[in-house]
């Protein structure tokens, strides 16, 4: 994000979940599902970027 405000749906969902947790609210099943899907997609994207960097460096 590099200091920019992200307004896409994934960022809004993750931010809302973080606020809920901070307020002591329990995440719903749907909230937890979104969280796990979005976080795993983000991890996969980071893995791909790492692979691209390694290929470029080689």
Phi and psi restraints in degrees (range 20) as a CNS / XPLOR table:
assign (resid 1 and name C) (resid 2 and name N)
       (resid 2 and name CA) (resid 2 and name C) 1.0 51.3 20.0 2
assign (resid 2 and name N) (resid 2 and name CA)
       (resid 2 and name C) (resid 3 and name N) 1.0 44.5 20.0 2
assign (resid 2 and name C) (resid 3 and name N)
       (resid 3 and name CA) (resid 3 and name C) 1.0 80.6 20.0 2
assign (resid 3 and name N) (resid 3 and name CA)
       (resid 3 and name C) (resid 4 and name N) 1.0 2.7 20.0 2
assign (resid 3 and name C) (resid 4 and name N)
       (resid 4 and name CA) (resid 4 and name C) 1.0 -96.4 20.0 2
assign (resid 4 and name N) (resid 4 and name CA)
       (resid 4 and name C) (resid 5 and name N) 1.0 157.1 20.0 2
assign (resid 4 and name C) (resid 5 and name N)
       (resid 5 and name CA) (resid 5 and name C) 1.0 -86.3 20.0 2
assign (resid 5 and name N) (resid 5 and name CA)
       (resid 5 and name C) (resid 6 and name N) 1.0 123.9 20.0 2
assign (resid 5 and name C) (resid 6 and name N)
       (resid 6 and name CA) (resid 6 and name C) 1.0 -92.7 20.0 2
assign (resid 6 and name N) (resid 6 and name CA)
       (resid 6 and name C) (resid 7 and name N) 1.0 132.3 20.0 2
assign (resid 6 and name C) (resid 7 and name N)
       (resid 7 and name CA) (resid 7 and name C) 1.0 -119.9 20.0 2
assign (resid 7 and name N) (resid 7 and name CA)
       (resid 7 and name C) (resid 8 and name N) 1.0 15.2 20.0 2
assign (resid 7 and name C) (resid 8 and name N)
       (resid 8 and name CA) (resid 8 and name C) 1.0 -76.7 20.0 2
assign (resid 8 and name N) (resid 8 and name CA)
       (resid 8 and name C) (resid 9 and name N) 1.0 165.7 20.0 2
assign (resid 8 and name C) (resid 9 and name N)
       (resid 9 and name CA) (resid 9 and name C) 1.0 -59.5 20.0 2
assign (resid 9 and name N) (resid 9 and name CA)
       (resid 9 and name C) (resid 10 and name N) 1.0 -40.6 20.0 2
assign (resid 9 and name C) (resid 10 and name N)
       (resid 10 and name CA) (resid 10 and name C) 1.0 -61.9 20.0 2
assign (resid 10 and name N) (resid 10 and name CA)
       (resid 10 and name C) (resid 11 and name N) 1.0 -43.2 20.0 2
assign (resid 10 and name C) (resid 11 and name N)
       (resid 11 and name CA) (resid 11 and name C) 1.0 -65.4 20.0 2
assign (resid 11 and name N) (resid 11 and name CA)
       (resid 11 and name C) (resid 12 and name N) 1.0 -38.7 20.0 2
assign (resid 11 and name C) (resid 12 and name N)
       (resid 12 and name CA) (resid 12 and name C) 1.0 -64.7 20.0 2
assign (resid 12 and name N) (resid 12 and name CA)
       (resid 12 and name C) (resid 13 and name N) 1.0 -43.6 20.0 2
assign (resid 12 and name C) (resid 13 and name N)
       (resid 13 and name CA) (resid 13 and name C) 1.0 -63.9 20.0 2
assign (resid 13 and name N) (resid 13 and name CA)
       (resid 13 and name C) (resid 14 and name N) 1.0 -47.5 20.0 2
assign (resid 13 and name C) (resid 14 and name N)
       (resid 14 and name CA) (resid 14 and name C) 1.0 -64.4 20.0 2
assign (resid 14 and name N) (resid 14 and name CA)
       (resid 14 and name C) (resid 15 and name N) 1.0 -38.6 20.0 2
assign (resid 14 and name C) (resid 15 and name N)
       (resid 15 and name CA) (resid 15 and name C) 1.0 -66.1 20.0 2
assign (resid 15 and name N) (resid 15 and name CA)
       (resid 15 and name C) (resid 16 and name N) 1.0 -43.6 20.0 2
assign (resid 15 and name C) (resid 16 and name N)
       (resid 16 and name CA) (resid 16 and name C) 1.0 -61.5 20.0 2
assign (resid 16 and name N) (resid 16 and name CA)
       (resid 16 and name C) (resid 17 and name N) 1.0 -41.1 20.0 2
assign (resid 16 and name C) (resid 17 and name N)
       (resid 17 and name CA) (resid 17 and name C) 1.0 -64.3 20.0 2
assign (resid 17 and name N) (resid 17 and name CA)
       (resid 17 and name C) (resid 18 and name N) 1.0 -40.9 20.0 2
assign (resid 17 and name C) (resid 18 and name N)
       (resid 18 and name CA) (resid 18 and name C) 1.0 -63.1 20.0 2
assign (resid 18 and name N) (resid 18 and name CA)
       (resid 18 and name C) (resid 19 and name N) 1.0 -41.4 20.0 2
assign (resid 18 and name C) (resid 19 and name N)
       (resid 19 and name CA) (resid 19 and name C) 1.0 -63.4 20.0 2
assign (resid 19 and name N) (resid 19 and name CA)
       (resid 19 and name C) (resid 20 and name N) 1.0 -43.6 20.0 2
assign (resid 19 and name C) (resid 20 and name N)
       (resid 20 and name CA) (resid 20 and name C) 1.0 -58.8 20.0 2
assign (resid 20 and name N) (resid 20 and name CA)
       (resid 20 and name C) (resid 21 and name N) 1.0 -46.4 20.0 2
assign (resid 20 and name C) (resid 21 and name N)
       (resid 21 and name CA) (resid 21 and name C) 1.0 -63.3 20.0 2
assign (resid 21 and name N) (resid 21 and name CA)
       (resid 21 and name C) (resid 22 and name N) 1.0 -43.3 20.0 2
assign (resid 21 and name C) (resid 22 and name N)
       (resid 22 and name CA) (resid 22 and name C) 1.0 -61.3 20.0 2
assign (resid 22 and name N) (resid 22 and name CA)
       (resid 22 and name C) (resid 23 and name N) 1.0 -34.4 20.0 2
assign (resid 22 and name C) (resid 23 and name N)
       (resid 23 and name CA) (resid 23 and name C) 1.0 -81.3 20.0 2
assign (resid 23 and name N) (resid 23 and name CA)
       (resid 23 and name C) (resid 24 and name N) 1.0 -2.7 20.0 2
assign (resid 23 and name C) (resid 24 and name N)
       (resid 24 and name CA) (resid 24 and name C) 1.0 84.0 20.0 2
assign (resid 24 and name N) (resid 24 and name CA)
       (resid 24 and name C) (resid 25 and name N) 1.0 14.7 20.0 2
assign (resid 24 and name C) (resid 25 and name N)
       (resid 25 and name CA) (resid 25 and name C) 1.0 -87.0 20.0 2
assign (resid 25 and name N) (resid 25 and name CA)
       (resid 25 and name C) (resid 26 and name N) 1.0 146.8 20.0 2
assign (resid 25 and name C) (resid 26 and name N)
       (resid 26 and name CA) (resid 26 and name C) 1.0 -83.2 20.0 2
assign (resid 26 and name N) (resid 26 and name CA)
       (resid 26 and name C) (resid 27 and name N) 1.0 137.4 20.0 2
assign (resid 26 and name C) (resid 27 and name N)
       (resid 27 and name CA) (resid 27 and name C) 1.0 -75.7 20.0 2
assign (resid 27 and name N) (resid 27 and name CA)
       (resid 27 and name C) (resid 28 and name N) 1.0 140.1 20.0 2
assign (resid 27 and name C) (resid 28 and name N)
       (resid 28 and name CA) (resid 28 and name C) 1.0 -72.1 20.0 2
assign (resid 28 and name N) (resid 28 and name CA)
       (resid 28 and name C) (resid 29 and name N) 1.0 169.3 20.0 2
assign (resid 28 and name C) (resid 29 and name N)
       (resid 29 and name CA) (resid 29 and name C) 1.0 -58.9 20.0 2
assign (resid 29 and name N) (resid 29 and name CA)
       (resid 29 and name C) (resid 30 and name N) 1.0 -42.2 20.0 2
assign (resid 29 and name C) (resid 30 and name N)
       (resid 30 and name CA) (resid 30 and name C) 1.0 -65.0 20.0 2
assign (resid 30 and name N) (resid 30 and name CA)
       (resid 30 and name C) (resid 31 and name N) 1.0 -41.4 20.0 2
assign (resid 30 and name C) (resid 31 and name N)
       (resid 31 and name CA) (resid 31 and name C) 1.0 -60.1 20.0 2
assign (resid 31 and name N) (resid 31 and name CA)
       (resid 31 and name C) (resid 32 and name N) 1.0 -45.2 20.0 2
assign (resid 31 and name C) (resid 32 and name N)
       (resid 32 and name CA) (resid 32 and name C) 1.0 -65.4 20.0 2
assign (resid 32 and name N) (resid 32 and name CA)
       (resid 32 and name C) (resid 33 and name N) 1.0 -37.4 20.0 2
assign (resid 32 and name C) (resid 33 and name N)
       (resid 33 and name CA) (resid 33 and name C) 1.0 -64.3 20.0 2
assign (resid 33 and name N) (resid 33 and name CA)
       (resid 33 and name C) (resid 34 and name N) 1.0 -47.0 20.0 2
assign (resid 33 and name C) (resid 34 and name N)
       (resid 34 and name CA) (resid 34 and name C) 1.0 -58.1 20.0 2
assign (resid 34 and name N) (resid 34 and name CA)
       (resid 34 and name C) (resid 35 and name N) 1.0 -45.0 20.0 2
assign (resid 34 and name C) (resid 35 and name N)
       (resid 35 and name CA) (resid 35 and name C) 1.0 -57.7 20.0 2
assign (resid 35 and name N) (resid 35 and name CA)
       (resid 35 and name C) (resid 36 and name N) 1.0 -49.4 20.0 2
assign (resid 35 and name C) (resid 36 and name N)
       (resid 36 and name CA) (resid 36 and name C) 1.0 -66.8 20.0 2
assign (resid 36 and name N) (resid 36 and name CA)
       (resid 36 and name C) (resid 37 and name N) 1.0 -39.2 20.0 2
assign (resid 36 and name C) (resid 37 and name N)
       (resid 37 and name CA) (resid 37 and name C) 1.0 -66.4 20.0 2
assign (resid 37 and name N) (resid 37 and name CA)
       (resid 37 and name C) (resid 38 and name N) 1.0 -46.8 20.0 2
assign (resid 37 and name C) (resid 38 and name N)
       (resid 38 and name CA) (resid 38 and name C) 1.0 -67.4 20.0 2
assign (resid 38 and name N) (resid 38 and name CA)
       (resid 38 and name C) (resid 39 and name N) 1.0 -40.4 20.0 2
assign (resid 38 and name C) (resid 39 and name N)
       (resid 39 and name CA) (resid 39 and name C) 1.0 -67.9 20.0 2
assign (resid 39 and name N) (resid 39 and name CA)
       (resid 39 and name C) (resid 40 and name N) 1.0 -39.7 20.0 2
assign (resid 39 and name C) (resid 40 and name N)
       (resid 40 and name CA) (resid 40 and name C) 1.0 -68.5 20.0 2
assign (resid 40 and name N) (resid 40 and name CA)
       (resid 40 and name C) (resid 41 and name N) 1.0 -36.3 20.0 2
assign (resid 40 and name C) (resid 41 and name N)
       (resid 41 and name CA) (resid 41 and name C) 1.0 -64.1 20.0 2
assign (resid 41 and name N) (resid 41 and name CA)
       (resid 41 and name C) (resid 42 and name N) 1.0 -39.9 20.0 2
assign (resid 41 and name C) (resid 42 and name N)
       (resid 42 and name CA) (resid 42 and name C) 1.0 -64.9 20.0 2
assign (resid 42 and name N) (resid 42 and name CA)
       (resid 42 and name C) (resid 43 and name N) 1.0 -41.8 20.0 2
assign (resid 42 and name C) (resid 43 and name N)
       (resid 43 and name CA) (resid 43 and name C) 1.0 -64.4 20.0 2
assign (resid 43 and name N) (resid 43 and name CA)
       (resid 43 and name C) (resid 44 and name N) 1.0 -39.5 20.0 2
assign (resid 43 and name C) (resid 44 and name N)
       (resid 44 and name CA) (resid 44 and name C) 1.0 -64.6 20.0 2
assign (resid 44 and name N) (resid 44 and name CA)
       (resid 44 and name C) (resid 45 and name N) 1.0 -40.5 20.0 2
assign (resid 44 and name C) (resid 45 and name N)
       (resid 45 and name CA) (resid 45 and name C) 1.0 -64.1 20.0 2
assign (resid 45 and name N) (resid 45 and name CA)
       (resid 45 and name C) (resid 46 and name N) 1.0 -40.0 20.0 2
assign (resid 45 and name C) (resid 46 and name N)
       (resid 46 and name CA) (resid 46 and name C) 1.0 -65.8 20.0 2
assign (resid 46 and name N) (resid 46 and name CA)
       (resid 46 and name C) (resid 47 and name N) 1.0 -38.3 20.0 2
assign (resid 46 and name C) (resid 47 and name N)
       (resid 47 and name CA) (resid 47 and name C) 1.0 -62.3 20.0 2
assign (resid 47 and name N) (resid 47 and name CA)
       (resid 47 and name C) (resid 48 and name N) 1.0 -42.6 20.0 2
assign (resid 47 and name C) (resid 48 and name N)
       (resid 48 and name CA) (resid 48 and name C) 1.0 -64.1 20.0 2
assign (resid 48 and name N) (resid 48 and name CA)
       (resid 48 and name C) (resid 49 and name N) 1.0 -41.0 20.0 2
assign (resid 48 and name C) (resid 49 and name N)
       (resid 49 and name CA) (resid 49 and name C) 1.0 -64.4 20.0 2
assign (resid 49 and name N) (resid 49 and name CA)
       (resid 49 and name C) (resid 50 and name N) 1.0 -39.0 20.0 2
assign (resid 49 and name C) (resid 50 and name N)
       (resid 50 and name CA) (resid 50 and name C) 1.0 -64.5 20.0 2
assign (resid 50 and name N) (resid 50 and name CA)
       (resid 50 and name C) (resid 51 and name N) 1.0 -40.5 20.0 2
assign (resid 50 and name C) (resid 51 and name N)
       (resid 51 and name CA) (resid 51 and name C) 1.0 -63.4 20.0 2
assign (resid 51 and name N) (resid 51 and name CA)
       (resid 51 and name C) (resid 52 and name N) 1.0 -40.8 20.0 2
assign (resid 51 and name C) (resid 52 and name N)
       (resid 52 and name CA) (resid 52 and name C) 1.0 -65.0 20.0 2
assign (resid 52 and name N) (resid 52 and name CA)
       (resid 52 and name C) (resid 53 and name N) 1.0 -40.6 20.0 2
assign (resid 52 and name C) (resid 53 and name N)
       (resid 53 and name CA) (resid 53 and name C) 1.0 -64.7 20.0 2
assign (resid 53 and name N) (resid 53 and name CA)
       (resid 53 and name C) (resid 54 and name N) 1.0 -41.5 20.0 2
assign (resid 53 and name C) (resid 54 and name N)
       (resid 54 and name CA) (resid 54 and name C) 1.0 -64.9 20.0 2
assign (resid 54 and name N) (resid 54 and name CA)
       (resid 54 and name C) (resid 55 and name N) 1.0 -39.9 20.0 2
assign (resid 54 and name C) (resid 55 and name N)
       (resid 55 and name CA) (resid 55 and name C) 1.0 -67.5 20.0 2
assign (resid 55 and name N) (resid 55 and name CA)
       (resid 55 and name C) (resid 56 and name N) 1.0 -37.1 20.0 2
assign (resid 55 and name C) (resid 56 and name N)
       (resid 56 and name CA) (resid 56 and name C) 1.0 -68.5 20.0 2
assign (resid 56 and name N) (resid 56 and name CA)
       (resid 56 and name C) (resid 57 and name N) 1.0 -38.2 20.0 2
assign (resid 56 and name C) (resid 57 and name N)
       (resid 57 and name CA) (resid 57 and name C) 1.0 -72.5 20.0 2
assign (resid 57 and name N) (resid 57 and name CA)
       (resid 57 and name C) (resid 58 and name N) 1.0 -24.6 20.0 2
